[in-house]
Amino acid sequence: MKFPPFRAPKAPRSRTGTRAAKLLAVAAAAMLALGGCAPAGSAQDTIVVAIVANPQMKDAVSLQDDFKAKHPNVNVKFVTLPENEARAKITASVATGGGEFDVVMISNYETEMWAKNGWIENLQPLADATEGYDTDDFIPTIKDALSYQDDMYSVPFYGESSFLVYREDLFKEAGITMPEHPTWDEIGAIARKLNDPDKDFAGICLRGLAGWGEVMAPLGTVINTYGGQWFDMDWNAKLDSPEVNAAVTDYVDLLHDAGQPGAATSGYGDCITRYSQGKAAMWYDATAMVSSIEDPSSSLVAGKSKYAPAPVEKTESAGWLYSWSLAIPTTSEHKDEAWDFVSWMTNKDYIKLVGNQIGWERVPPGSRQSTYEIPEYAAVAEAYAKPTLDAMYNAKQETSMVNPVPYPGLQFVGIPEFQDLGTRVSQQISAAIAGQKTVDEALKQAQQYAVPVAESYQEGGK
């Protein structure tokens, strides 16, 4: 899916410099909050790679002997961080030209904006010159989402949409049938029926951890399908609308009634652990979850699950489109070595390396079409391959939103200010999940955060 063109505000003034300056200010604040980053070593054969501490990325670290055998003169130093910290630290470094990193893990949220600002390298010429790399093999929606002016500026390590995983064995025992296209009302009723807090068993696991890439990812798709928006086509803030209130209220109530303990501090990693250890009947989240929950070496529920489309309310479909991808900052002094690493971690051979050495269940999903043609992967992915691809191809604003919006993105708002705005709003949502304030109070404050951003995009805004 190619995101709709970004609609700049009507005011007759330059946007790029202003938006870049705002993002630089956000990045500088993040740098201060994190205590800054120490400069990387200056050794010519050492590259510093900043990645997110998700399971598939940890697998890449464990497979470094293969990279070293192919590139004996390149040493790799990893900086591995939790999602929220990684986003802040990477943005701070790249936006301020800090030069700490030679390779950074970003997403389709950052790629186009950073490419426009000249912060990351155009990878298309490098990819085209690399024998067998084959960018046409990337899933089209993901390739488009990581491109600017038809060239790729980051390349996908894995891609994802979202769907609902559920314990087929427990559903059969309880005499419950998962609807072919479930609604949030139906999922809520099932979750409440299967919830058993006395046994530390949740009817459903949902993210509640503050962060624009944590709780706002699944909740953003709920807001969309309920008819909510962050901003309307005239750039009016809409976070206090009845539609947004209904979506957030149902999400919070569901967590209170049938969610996991400590939901306000549960992120993606916590839900992986809970569901994989047999502590939840359902989980709505990223399709990339399959690499963990279907891994028999670490999951107690491998082979016991089925997958349903993202629940809906008023729309034909729901879900998101996202990719953890690798980019090379323009400040890197080791661009050739950086590309050696990036192309190693995102090529077809890496997929087979993971399958053969770690297990086919651990293959990074959703990046390459050819992955789904590998017989070994097709065999282990029988339950989730089609649901994953269906979710990714159906992740479109046209079918997942009730009303048009002036920004790209499904689970995020594709403007520079969203890193700060989304995080501040998410803190209000987490507070409501924790019972520290009501949904009305949380959304009233969220609207106050959104109004200045909205006004900056309206005619006459400053």
C-alpha distance (Angstrom), angle and dihedral (degrees) to the residues before:
residue distance angle dihedral
M1 . . .
K2 3.78 . .
F3 3.77 108.0 .
P4 3.80 114.9 -119.1
P5 3.78 114.0 -95.8
F6 3.77 113.0 -80.8
R7 3.81 108.0 -107.6
A8 3.76 108.8 -139.3
P9 3.80 118.2 -149.7
K10 3.76 120.3 -92.1
A11 3.79 97.1 -115.7
P12 3.82 110.3 112.5
R13 3.76 97.5 -120.6
S14 3.79 138.4 104.5
R15 3.79 113.1 -84.3
T16 3.79 103.4 -174.7
G17 3.75 97.7 63.5
T18 3.80 93.8 41.9
R19 3.79 95.2 47.6
A20 3.78 92.6 43.3
A21 3.78 89.7 50.3
K22 3.79 91.0 51.6
L23 3.78 91.5 49.7
L24 3.79 89.6 48.0
A25 3.79 88.5 54.1
V26 3.80 90.9 50.2
A27 3.79 90.2 47.4
A28 3.78 92.5 49.4
A29 3.79 89.9 51.7
A30 3.79 89.9 50.0
M31 3.79 90.1 49.4
L32 3.79 91.0 53.5
A33 3.79 92.5 45.3
L34 3.76 91.1 52.5
G35 3.78 94.0 45.6
G36 3.81 93.0 -112.2
C37 3.80 128.3 -87.3
A38 3.75 126.9 -85.3
P39 3.81 112.8 -122.0
A40 3.76 115.8 -101.7
G41 3.77 120.1 -110.4
S42 3.76 116.6 -85.7
A43 3.79 97.1 -131.3
Q44 3.79 107.9 133.6
D45 3.78 94.1 -137.2
T46 3.81 96.2 50.6
I47 3.80 123.5 87.4
V48 3.80 124.5 -174.1
V49 3.80 115.1 -139.0
A50 3.81 121.3 -165.8
I51 3.80 112.9 -156.6
V52 3.79 139.5 164.1
A53 3.79 118.6 -103.2
N54 3.81 96.0 -118.9
P55 3.83 120.7 134.2
Q56 3.81 97.2 -103.6
M57 3.81 91.5 51.0
K58 3.81 90.5 51.0
D59 3.80 87.4 54.0
A60 3.80 89.2 56.5
V61 3.78 90.5 53.9
S62 3.81 90.3 51.3
L63 3.81 91.5 53.6
Q64 3.79 96.8 56.5
D65 3.81 93.6 116.9
D66 3.80 87.8 72.5
F67 3.80 92.4 52.1
K68 3.80 91.3 45.6
A69 3.80 91.6 51.8
K70 3.80 90.2 54.1
H71 3.82 95.2 41.0
P72 3.81 108.1 27.5
N73 3.80 93.3 168.4
V74 3.82 95.2 57.2
N75 3.78 120.6 81.9
V76 3.79 117.5 -164.5
K77 3.79 123.3 -148.7
F78 3.81 112.9 -169.3
V79 3.78 126.1 -151.0
T80 3.80 103.0 -165.1
L81 3.80 117.3 -172.1
P82 3.84 139.6 167.5
E83 3.80 113.6 -95.1
N84 3.80 99.9 -99.6
E85 3.79 93.9 44.8
A86 3.80 92.6 43.7
R87 3.80 92.6 53.3
A88 3.81 92.3 51.0
K89 3.79 96.3 43.4
I90 3.80 96.1 44.9
T91 3.80 92.4 46.7
A92 3.79 91.2 48.1
S93 3.79 92.0 51.6
V94 3.79 98.8 43.7
A95 3.80 98.0 39.7
T96 3.79 93.6 50.0
G97 3.81 94.6 42.1
G98 3.78 90.6 -117.7
G99 3.79 93.5 156.9
E100 3.81 94.6 -149.7
F101 3.79 93.8 129.2
D102 3.80 134.5 52.7
V103 3.81 94.4 -172.3
V104 3.80 126.0 26.5
M105 3.76 132.2 -170.5
I106 3.80 109.4 -132.5
S107 3.80 135.9 148.2
N108 3.77 143.8 -128.6
Y109 3.82 87.7 -81.9
E110 3.80 92.5 66.7
T111 3.80 102.9 28.5
E112 3.80 102.9 80.0
M113 3.81 94.9 38.5
W114 3.79 92.9 47.8
A115 3.79 91.5 46.0
K116 3.81 90.1 53.0
N117 3.79 89.7 50.6
G118 3.80 92.0 50.2
W119 3.80 93.1 -120.0
I120 3.81 98.0 126.9
E121 3.79 134.4 43.3
N122 3.79 125.5 -102.5
L123 3.81 100.2 -112.8
Q124 3.80 96.7 -172.2
P125 3.83 96.4 89.7
L126 3.81 90.7 47.9
A127 3.79 92.1 47.6
D128 3.80 92.8 47.0
A129 3.80 90.6 51.2
T130 3.81 93.4 50.5
E131 3.79 111.5 91.8
G132 3.79 113.2 -121.6
Y133 3.80 95.8 1.5
D134 3.84 92.6 119.1
T135 3.80 110.7 -172.4
D136 3.82 88.6 -169.1
D137 3.80 86.9 70.8
F138 3.81 91.8 67.3
I139 3.80 114.9 102.8
P140 3.83 103.3 -92.3
T141 3.81 97.6 -126.2
I142 3.79 90.5 51.9
K143 3.80 94.3 44.3
D144 3.80 91.3 51.6
A145 3.79 92.1 47.1
L146 3.82 90.5 55.1
S147 3.80 95.5 46.5
Y148 3.78 134.1 92.3
Q149 3.79 119.3 -166.3
D150 3.83 88.1 -7.4
D151 3.81 94.6 -57.4
M152 3.79 124.7 106.5
Y153 3.79 114.1 -118.1
S154 3.79 94.3 177.0
V155 3.79 129.7 22.3
P156 3.81 125.2 -140.9
F157 3.77 123.9 -104.8
Y158 3.76 88.2 -179.8
G159 3.77 136.0 -14.8
E160 3.74 131.1 -149.5
S161 3.73 149.4 178.3
S162 3.78 121.8 -176.7
F163 3.79 136.5 -97.3
L164 3.79 141.9 158.5
V165 3.80 120.7 -94.2
Y166 3.79 118.2 -162.0
R167 3.78 138.4 178.3
E168 3.79 104.2 -103.9
D169 3.81 92.2 -169.8
L170 3.80 93.5 55.3
F171 3.78 92.2 45.2
K172 3.81 89.7 55.2
E173 3.80 92.1 48.4
A174 3.81 90.3 51.3
G175 3.80 93.9 43.9
I176 3.80 92.0 -118.5
T177 3.80 123.9 145.3
M178 3.79 119.0 -157.4
P179 3.83 109.6 -129.2
E180 3.80 114.3 -117.4
H181 3.82 89.9 -122.0
P182 3.81 105.7 18.6
T183 3.78 124.6 -155.9
W184 3.79 124.0 -145.2
D185 3.82 89.5 -111.2
E186 3.81 90.0 56.5
I187 3.79 92.9 46.2
G188 3.79 91.0 48.5
A189 3.80 92.0 53.2
I190 3.83 92.3 48.6
A191 3.80 92.9 46.7
R192 3.78 92.9 51.5
K193 3.79 90.8 49.1
L194 3.82 94.4 51.4
N195 3.80 97.0 39.1
D196 3.81 113.2 114.5
P197 3.83 111.5 172.8
D198 3.81 92.4 174.1
K199 3.82 87.1 67.8
D200 3.82 94.0 39.8
F201 3.79 87.8 -111.3
A202 3.81 120.2 141.1
G203 3.76 125.0 -152.2
I204 3.79 88.3 -141.8
C205 3.80 138.8 -0.3
L206 3.81 117.9 -139.0
R207 3.78 130.2 168.1
G208 3.80 116.0 -100.5
L209 3.80 101.0 161.9
A210 3.80 114.5 120.6
G211 3.80 114.5 -107.0
W212 3.79 135.7 100.3
G213 3.80 88.0 -115.8
E214 3.81 93.6 42.4
V215 3.81 121.1 47.9
M216 3.81 93.1 3.4
A217 3.82 92.1 60.6
P218 3.83 98.5 67.3
L219 3.80 93.5 25.9
G220 3.80 90.4 52.4
T221 3.80 90.6 61.4
V222 3.81 90.3 49.0
I223 3.79 90.0 52.6
N224 3.82 89.7 50.2
T225 3.79 96.1 51.4
Y226 3.82 91.7 45.7
G227 3.80 89.0 57.3
G228 3.78 97.3 -102.8
Q229 3.80 128.6 139.8
W230 3.77 137.6 -170.5
F231 3.81 89.5 -139.7
D232 3.80 133.3 2.4
M233 3.79 124.5 -132.7
D234 3.80 91.2 -83.9
W235 3.80 90.9 52.7
N236 3.77 95.4 -107.7
A237 3.81 112.8 153.6
K238 3.81 109.8 -114.5
L239 3.81 105.4 -179.1
D240 3.81 91.9 114.7
S241 3.81 93.6 53.1
P242 3.83 120.8 123.1
E243 3.82 89.8 -114.7
V244 3.81 94.1 55.4
N245 3.79 90.4 43.6
A246 3.81 91.8 52.7
A247 3.80 92.3 49.0
V248 3.80 95.1 48.0
T249 3.81 92.7 42.5
D250 3.81 92.3 53.3
Y251 3.82 91.5 46.3
V252 3.80 93.5 49.3
D253 3.80 93.7 42.8
L254 3.80 91.2 50.2
L255 3.79 91.0 53.2
H256 3.80 91.0 47.5
D257 3.81 92.6 48.9
A258 3.80 103.5 37.0
G259 3.80 110.0 -0.4
Q260 3.78 132.2 111.1
P261 3.82 122.4 -78.6
G262 3.79 113.3 -92.1
A263 3.80 91.6 18.5
A264 3.81 92.9 163.3
T265 3.80 89.3 68.0
S266 3.82 97.1 38.7
G267 3.78 117.4 111.8
Y268 3.78 134.2 169.5
G269 3.81 93.8 -71.2
D270 3.78 93.7 50.4
C271 3.80 92.3 50.9
I272 3.82 90.7 49.1
T273 3.79 89.1 55.6
R274 3.79 95.5 43.7
Y275 3.79 96.3 48.2
S276 3.82 94.1 40.5
Q277 3.79 90.5 52.6
G278 3.79 92.6 53.4
K279 3.81 96.5 -105.3
A280 3.82 99.5 124.6
A281 3.79 136.5 48.0
M282 3.82 95.1 -149.9
W283 3.76 140.4 10.4
Y284 3.80 128.4 -168.4
D285 3.80 111.7 -156.7
A286 3.80 147.4 96.8
T287 3.80 120.1 -15.5
A288 3.82 86.8 -130.9
M289 3.82 87.1 76.6
V290 3.81 89.1 88.3
S291 3.80 92.9 78.0
S292 3.80 88.8 65.8
I293 3.78 107.6 30.7
E294 3.81 93.9 46.7
D295 3.80 93.5 48.6
P296 3.83 105.9 107.8
S297 3.79 92.1 -161.0
S298 3.80 92.5 66.0
S299 3.80 108.8 11.9
L300 3.80 124.3 79.3
V301 3.81 91.5 -161.1
A302 3.82 100.9 49.8
G303 3.79 109.0 143.2
K304 3.82 93.6 12.4
S305 3.79 98.9 91.6
K306 3.77 139.8 85.1
Y307 3.78 128.6 -165.4
A308 3.80 131.1 -129.2
P309 3.82 131.2 -174.5
A310 3.79 119.1 -91.0
P311 3.82 108.4 -77.5
V312 3.79 116.6 -102.2
E313 3.78 139.1 -158.9
K314 3.82 111.6 -177.7
T315 3.81 102.7 -5.6
E316 3.78 136.8 77.8
S317 3.79 92.6 -119.3
A318 3.79 140.8 -3.3
G319 3.77 136.9 -164.6
W320 3.77 136.3 96.2
L321 3.79 141.3 -97.9
Y322 3.77 118.1 -130.6
S323 3.75 140.8 152.1
W324 3.76 133.0 -167.7
S325 3.77 99.8 -144.2
L326 3.79 140.1 170.9
A327 3.80 125.4 -116.6
I328 3.79 136.1 174.6
P329 3.82 116.6 -130.7
T330 3.79 113.7 -131.4
T331 3.80 87.7 -125.6
S332 3.82 92.8 65.6
E333 3.79 113.4 116.4
H334 3.81 91.5 -161.5
K335 3.79 103.1 55.4
D336 3.81 96.6 147.2
E337 3.79 92.1 50.9
A338 3.79 89.7 43.8
W339 3.80 90.4 54.8
D340 3.80 90.0 48.4
F341 3.79 87.5 59.7
V342 3.81 96.8 40.3
S343 3.81 92.7 49.8
W344 3.82 90.9 46.5
M345 3.81 92.8 53.3
T346 3.82 95.6 45.2
N347 3.82 105.0 38.1
K348 3.80 130.9 103.0
D349 3.80 93.2 -104.4
Y350 3.81 91.2 58.5
I351 3.81 89.9 59.2
K352 3.80 89.9 55.5
L353 3.80 91.2 44.0
V354 3.81 91.3 57.5
G355 3.79 91.9 45.2
N356 3.78 95.1 49.7
Q357 3.80 99.0 39.7
I358 3.81 104.5 31.9
G359 3.79 106.1 16.1
W360 3.78 137.5 -79.1
E361 3.80 90.1 -106.0
R362 3.82 87.9 65.7
V363 3.81 96.2 56.1
P364 3.84 111.7 125.9
P365 3.81 102.5 -108.5
G366 3.77 133.4 -148.5
S367 3.79 101.4 31.6
R368 3.81 109.0 88.9
Q369 3.79 128.4 35.0
S370 3.81 90.7 -147.2
T371 3.82 90.4 62.9
Y372 3.79 89.4 72.6
E373 3.81 90.9 53.3
I374 3.81 95.0 58.6
P375 3.84 105.9 106.6
E376 3.81 94.6 -142.1
Y377 3.79 92.2 51.2
A378 3.79 93.5 43.4
A379 3.79 89.1 55.1
V380 3.81 96.4 53.3
A381 3.82 93.3 36.8
E382 3.80 96.3 51.9
A383 3.82 92.6 114.9
Y384 3.79 97.0 47.1
A385 3.82 111.7 20.9
K386 3.80 95.9 87.7
P387 3.84 94.7 40.5
T388 3.80 88.9 50.7
L389 3.80 94.9 50.8
D390 3.81 92.6 41.6
A391 3.79 90.1 52.9
M392 3.80 92.5 49.4
Y393 3.78 95.4 47.6
N394 3.83 92.1 46.1
A395 3.81 95.3 49.7
K396 3.80 96.3 111.3
Q397 3.77 132.9 135.5
E398 3.79 90.0 -134.2
T399 3.81 92.9 64.1
S400 3.81 101.1 25.6
M401 3.82 100.7 50.7
V402 3.79 130.7 59.2
N403 3.79 96.2 -152.3
P404 3.82 131.6 33.3
V405 3.79 118.2 -105.1
P406 3.83 132.1 -159.2
Y407 3.80 95.2 -129.1
P408 3.81 136.3 68.5
G409 3.78 121.2 -116.1
L410 3.78 139.7 65.2
Q411 3.80 106.8 -141.4
F412 3.80 91.2 22.7
V413 3.79 139.2 36.7
G414 3.79 108.9 -115.9
I415 3.80 98.5 -134.0
P416 3.83 127.7 103.9
E417 3.79 93.0 -116.0
F418 3.80 92.3 62.0
Q419 3.78 95.4 83.1
D420 3.79 89.2 65.1
L421 3.80 98.1 30.9
G422 3.80 94.5 46.1
T423 3.78 91.7 48.8
R424 3.81 93.5 49.6
V425 3.80 92.3 47.4
S426 3.80 90.6 47.1
Q427 3.79 90.0 55.8
Q428 3.78 89.1 57.5
I429 3.81 91.1 49.4
S430 3.81 92.2 49.2
A431 3.78 89.4 50.5
A432 3.81 89.3 54.6
I433 3.81 90.7 48.6
A434 3.81 88.9 50.6
G435 3.81 90.0 52.1
Q436 3.80 92.7 -116.7
K437 3.81 92.9 123.2
T438 3.79 139.6 3.0
V439 3.78 123.7 -96.5
D440 3.81 89.0 -112.7
E441 3.80 90.7 55.1
A442 3.79 92.3 45.9
L443 3.79 93.8 50.7
K444 3.80 93.5 44.3
Q445 3.79 88.7 58.3
A446 3.82 91.7 41.9
Q447 3.80 89.9 54.6
Q448 3.80 90.1 52.6
Y449 3.80 88.8 54.9
A450 3.82 92.1 48.9
V451 3.81 99.1 47.4
P452 3.83 97.5 72.8
V453 3.80 90.4 48.6
A454 3.79 90.0 50.0
E455 3.80 92.6 49.0
S456 3.80 91.2 52.6
Y457 3.81 88.9 61.6
Q458 3.80 96.5 44.4
E459 3.77 124.3 91.4
G460 3.77 108.1 -79.8
G461 3.80 92.9 15.9
K462 3.76 118.0 143.2
